[in-house]
Every structure is written in C-alpha cells, then in structure tokens.
C-alpha cells in the first residue's frame, strides 16, 4: 500500500482528515505531568514526555488519522528526548496512526541523503531513531538538495511534505516574491517530482505543506499540485479554521490532512472547558470539536 493510500485509508476510517501535532511545551503540560516535564534533569523530563504522549495518543486515536511530532521540542532534551520521540512514534504506530516526522530537513548531496536515511529509515542499525511514514522537507536549497529525499521516498515507500507556503505571518517576504511567486515555482516542481510516485489512489507520495491560515490560496495550489497530498497546518490556535479548506479535497474527501497542535494540546487550559472534570475530558472535547468542524466544512 503506497503512502497516500495508507494516509487516506486512515482518514476514511476516522471520518475526518484531522492530524494531531505533538509539540511538547512543558509549561503547558497538564498535571500530573507538568512538574516532571519541567525538571532540569533531561531523563526526568523525557519520562514525563513518554507518559503524557502515551495517554494522549490513546485518547486521540479514535479522532485523528495521523500525528506530527515536531522534532525540535524533543531535541531540546538531547538523547533522552530522542528516546521519548521514538517511544511516541512507536506508540502511534501501534495505534495504527500515520506518523509524519516534522523535522523540516534540507541540505545538499550526501547530507540530504543522511537526513533521509535517519528520519525515513531509522538511521544506522542500532541507532534507535524513530522512522516516520513521512517527513517534512525544506526545498528552498534547490532541486539537487531535494533529489535524495525523493529517491528515499521512492525506495522506502514513504511520503514527503515539501514546504511550499507556510502558515507563519512573515512567510510572504520570500515565498510571495517574484512573478510567478516563488512558492508557486516550488509548487510546480513538487508536482513534477511526484508525478511518477502516484499509487493506486491516483495520489502521489510527494506532498506539500500549505498553511490553513490562507484558505484563499488553496485552490491555486491545488491546481498547481493536482495529485499532491496537502498538509495544512495552522488550524485552531494559529487562527486557521475549516472554512475554505474544501478546495484542498476531492469529492471522496481525499487530498489533505489538517493539523492542530496547540488547539488540542492546550485544550485543558480553556476557560470554556473548565467545567469538565480533568484534562482528558477537555482534550477529548477539543478533538470532537475539530472532527465535527472538519466534517461540516467538507459536507460529510
């Protein structure tokens, strides 16, 4: 089963294209995990990461098709953090969730090949790195820097999500530059790289990141990349909503995955959910809201 088919099969099973981002910020962990996660001892903090993510993933699995661990938040703890990341990835896979490693790697030649081996294959034997089903990649170093990632995706039946138009406020400074805009030039290359990597669904294993905070641009990027799965970050906390996202999807509800990180991870801090007894109830309510919001926007 190709990457796109694996991804969209999970979307259909869950009835929603929701993705949960794992961006562990210790100051926002619920208790009983927060105090340990804030420990100055990386081993203690990493153990809190492991315990929290195991419970969170069990809670989220009925509602989301995929998870997106942000590597930087785990790297802060050094080797214990990477071990906690590996544990979260393994637990997500045991729950049959698609894992997109959000590492945003990008470099030239053999370095790009090494990054691809590390994050799509788990690195050298015994390295205990957490291989993902897919990896986020920064394409702005050029085609030769992207080629090793594309080849790794081909040989390992994995997915890639190239950064095309990101959700941060300052993205347009470079990505909107030129005529056509630089982001559209990148989108056209992403479509070309993925043309031969389409599976039985007709979708490619080569996808793109396009911010959900700019739904007015989705139709244009979908036209430029008709077979690319889109990863849509920015939903919820960053101001993105489900309104206008339908342009990213086909009539079967395939075509994109919508990520929420802080909107779910910090749900236990919401004043409007304070009446619910504990962090799990509040998080579950936020997951239900996201699922229902996306279903309504897609007419499902």
C-alpha atoms as one frame of an Amber mdcrd trajectory, in Angstrom:
protein
   0.000   0.000   0.000   1.506   3.361  -1.038   1.886   6.242   1.378  -1.090
   8.206   0.048  -3.327   5.159   0.195  -2.240   4.450   3.774  -2.921   8.050
   4.747  -6.314   8.390   3.121  -7.435   4.955   4.282  -6.893   6.170   7.847
  -8.778   9.394   7.062 -11.745   7.379   5.816 -11.640   5.075   8.840 -11.722
   8.034  11.238 -14.214  10.005   9.180 -12.060  13.115   9.388  -8.768  14.451
   7.965  -7.646  15.571  11.425  -3.989  15.370  12.424  -2.572  15.924  15.911
   0.711  17.795  16.201   2.955  16.788  19.085   4.717  19.990  20.151   5.555
  19.293  23.791   5.905  22.526  25.756   6.457  21.547  29.409   4.876  24.742
  30.796   1.604  23.716  29.154   1.524  20.041  30.111  -1.449  19.065  32.249
  -0.819  17.737  35.700   0.301  15.224  36.809   2.914  15.546  34.045   3.841
  19.250  34.171   6.141  19.330  37.188   8.224  16.409  35.935   8.301  17.722
  32.355   9.803  20.985  33.660  12.569  19.178  35.517  16.157  20.299  34.926
  17.072  16.624  34.625  16.550  15.597  30.972  15.871  11.991  31.950  13.077
  13.015  34.317  11.589  15.411  31.758  11.782  12.801  28.997   9.982  10.265
  31.165   7.153  12.795  31.615   7.082  13.256  27.838   6.747   9.496  27.372
   3.997   9.120  29.950   1.971  12.075  28.656   2.207  11.163  24.982   1.177
   7.573  25.601  -2.011   8.710  27.342  -2.620  11.491  24.811  -2.245   9.192
  21.804  -4.622   6.623  23.294  -7.131   9.438  23.796  -6.690  10.924  20.315
  -6.548   7.734  18.243 -10.317   7.498  17.605 -10.394  11.065  16.254  -7.247
  11.573  14.176  -5.754   9.823  11.184  -2.183  10.959  11.748   0.208  12.549
  14.192   3.006  15.033  13.514   5.720  15.084  16.180   7.793  18.269  15.995
  11.363  17.058  16.418  12.743  20.316  17.847  10.772  20.030  21.079  12.237
  16.577  21.701  15.764  17.518  20.616  15.894  20.092  23.423  16.345  17.194
  25.859  19.190  15.608  23.900  19.393  11.819  23.789  16.598  11.300  26.377
  14.345  13.496  24.253  15.019  11.489  21.107  14.258   8.322  23.075  10.940
   9.886  24.124  10.260  10.755  20.486  10.975   7.173  19.440   8.555   5.976
  22.118   5.805   8.323  20.893   6.309   7.230  17.277   6.233   3.552  18.236
   3.075   4.073  20.288   1.373   5.971  17.461   2.211   3.190  15.029   0.875
   0.584  17.454  -2.388   2.546  17.359  -2.320   2.385  13.528  -1.797   6.123
  13.103   0.219   7.590  10.239   3.330   9.373  11.540   4.685  12.469   9.799
   8.028  13.434  11.341   8.138  17.229  11.351  11.880  17.820  11.093  11.911
  20.243   8.115  15.237  18.883   6.957  17.000  20.293   3.912  20.604  20.154
   2.782  22.709  19.203  -0.189  24.015  15.906  -1.565  25.178  13.294   0.897
  23.903  15.325   3.870  20.362  15.267   2.478  20.714  11.521   1.908  21.819
  11.073   5.529  18.829  13.056   6.799  16.510  10.936   4.675  18.063   7.728
   5.988  17.807   8.943   9.568  14.170  10.020   9.527  12.617   7.663   6.968
  14.586   4.517   7.801  15.604   4.939  11.434  19.267   5.523  10.646  22.104
   3.057  11.029  21.299  -0.282  12.663  21.035   0.161  16.410  20.601   3.936
  16.238  17.060   3.693  17.642  15.836   6.731  15.715  12.080   6.889  15.116
  11.417   6.396  11.380   8.246   8.041  10.182   5.790   7.247   7.437   6.637
  10.686   6.036   8.968  13.618   6.601   8.650  17.382   6.191  11.380  18.831
   3.958  12.582  22.370   3.188  13.023  22.562  -0.622  14.471  26.063  -0.848
  18.070  24.878  -1.358  17.128  23.661  -4.822  16.415  20.544  -6.832  19.712
  18.770  -6.134  19.035  19.123  -2.393  15.586  17.583  -2.805  16.577  14.658
  -5.024  17.940  12.413  -2.197  14.698  12.807  -0.269  12.603  11.965  -3.331
  14.724   8.886  -4.018  14.398   7.777  -0.385  10.623   8.184  -0.575  10.580
   6.099  -3.749  12.766   3.298  -2.386  11.116   3.131   1.049   7.501   3.712
   0.026   7.445   6.745   2.302   5.911  10.187   1.993   7.347  13.698   1.833
   5.726  17.036   2.551   7.743  19.858   1.000   7.300  23.331   2.479   5.540
  25.343  -0.229   3.532  28.070   1.536   3.903  28.121   5.291   1.490  29.472
   7.893   3.765  31.944   9.690   2.929  35.658   9.243   6.264  36.552   7.626
   6.255  33.763   5.047   5.286  36.047   2.194   8.513  38.051   2.331  10.266
  35.366   0.306   7.514  32.961  -0.722   5.444  35.667  -2.445   8.472  37.209
  -4.160   8.707  37.284  -7.950   6.376  36.639 -10.841   5.246  33.934 -10.611
   5.705  33.939  -6.829   8.497  31.729  -5.557   6.034  29.480  -3.703   4.276
  28.722  -6.994   7.589  27.847  -8.654   8.245  25.392  -5.826   4.711  24.001
  -6.121   5.237  23.235  -9.795   8.454  21.352  -9.017   6.763  19.390  -6.236
   4.097  18.332  -8.718   6.772  17.252 -11.204   8.748  15.260  -8.614   5.627
  13.429  -7.535   4.212  12.650 -10.962   5.796   9.199 -11.140   5.152   8.370
  -7.494   1.376   8.070  -7.621  -0.228   4.968  -6.131  -3.462   3.151  -6.863
  -5.489   6.020  -5.465  -4.043   8.432  -8.039  -2.424  10.470  -5.261   1.336
  10.893  -5.014   3.620  10.138  -2.077   5.136  13.596  -2.660   3.030  16.211
  -0.918   3.237  19.821   0.191   2.762  21.983   3.263   0.311  24.835   2.615
  -0.885  26.886   5.584  -4.519  26.580   6.627  -4.368  30.250   7.622  -4.623
  31.187   3.922  -7.635  29.274   2.543  -7.952  31.777  -0.329  -4.721  30.370
  -1.781  -5.661  26.693  -1.550  -7.457  26.471  -4.882  -4.411  27.880  -6.669
  -2.007  25.461  -5.012  -4.369  22.553  -5.596  -4.438  23.441  -9.301  -0.638
  23.558  -9.387  -0.313  20.263  -7.495  -3.364  18.201  -8.503  -2.039  14.885
  -7.165  -0.103  16.043  -4.100  -1.446  15.382  -0.603  -1.505  18.684   1.261
  -0.550  19.088   4.896  -2.496  22.073   6.216  -1.009  23.499   9.446  -2.305
  26.494  11.350  -5.799  25.229  12.182  -7.082  26.358  15.564  -4.521  28.160
  17.710  -2.835  29.946  14.782  -6.151  31.295  13.545  -6.963  28.860  10.761
 -10.465  27.447  10.550 -12.183  24.768   8.497 -13.899  27.418   6.354 -12.469
  27.449   2.857 -10.457  24.236   3.189 -12.736  22.254   0.873 -10.670  23.319
  -2.160  -7.880  21.039  -0.957 -10.081  17.926  -1.094 -11.654  15.817  -3.829
 -15.224  14.530  -3.898 -14.181  11.478  -1.854 -12.790  13.621   0.939  -9.200
  12.831  -0.009  -6.401  15.246  -0.728  -5.299  16.795   2.550  -4.665  16.390
   6.241  -5.399  19.229   8.688  -3.086  19.687  11.660  -3.843  21.112  15.074
  -1.172  21.205  17.759  -1.751  23.783  20.494  -5.506  23.792  19.849  -5.579
  20.225  21.193  -2.530  20.142  23.454  -3.607  23.234  25.409  -7.336  22.461
  25.482  -7.159  21.690  29.205  -6.354  25.403  29.754  -9.520  26.687  28.051
 -11.829  28.619  30.371 -14.908  27.431  28.467 -13.987  23.811  29.209 -13.174
  24.366  32.885 -16.441  22.707  33.903 -15.174  19.361  32.608 -13.518  17.293
  35.333  -9.995  16.688  34.007  -7.521  17.242  31.164  -8.632  14.141  29.295
 -12.257  15.270  29.135 -11.233  18.739  27.924  -8.845  17.325  25.329 -11.467
  14.878  24.119 -13.944  17.738  23.718 -11.418  19.702  21.601 -10.814  16.637
  19.424 -14.555  16.186  18.937 -14.927  19.858  18.012 -12.177  19.618  15.411
 -13.569  16.428  13.918 -17.079  17.846  13.690 -15.849  21.193  12.324 -13.906
  19.489   9.532 -16.771  17.146   8.695 -19.184  20.053   8.412 -16.803  22.088
   6.237 -16.320  19.138   3.878 -20.011  18.264   3.825 -19.504  14.824   5.308
